[in-house]
Amino acid sequence: MLSNTLVTNEVKDAAAAEVEFERISIGAETTIFKKIVDDVANPIRMSVSHQHVGSGPTRQRRSVLRFDKGVTNSVTGNKGTSSAYVVLVSPEGVIENQNNDKAVLAYLISFLASLGASTTILYDCTGTGAAALINETL
């Protein structure tokens, strides 16, 4: 289970600075955190949820980790929300261990946060995959 407060570098921003979160709700399959020092007009939320479907060999788990950050245009006052999330679909009915799930998450993390042969995590979103998302490149 996740801690009620995430205050020891579990979450960092693009400058690699710690961003602290606290749990504000928990349900059977979903929990929501808010940034501890939050801007009420532009809230920052993190959520983790899990859903199970099927049974036997068709049983699957769909897990989602999501961040939402509000934004207000300084000229027009219009509001919006930027969101980023990861969805892991695990074929629980057929897997014998978590090795496949770990492999696909490692592929995703490395593609988002590194360049080629580098072993440095790039929090500034200049990793190959993150840059493709930010810059709309294919």
Secondary structure as GFF3:
##gff-version 3
##sequence-region A 1 138
A	DSSP	beta_strand	5	6	.	.	.	ID=ss1
A	DSSP	beta_strand	21	26	.	.	.	ID=ss2
A	DSSP	beta_strand	30	35	.	.	.	ID=ss3
A	DSSP	beta_strand	44	53	.	.	.	ID=ss4
A	DSSP	three_ten_helix	56	58	.	.	.	ID=ss5
A	DSSP	beta_strand	60	72	.	.	.	ID=ss6
A	DSSP	beta_strand	79	90	.	.	.	ID=ss7
A	DSSP	alpha_helix	99	113	.	.	.	ID=ss8
A	DSSP	alpha_helix	128	135	.	.	.	ID=ss9
###
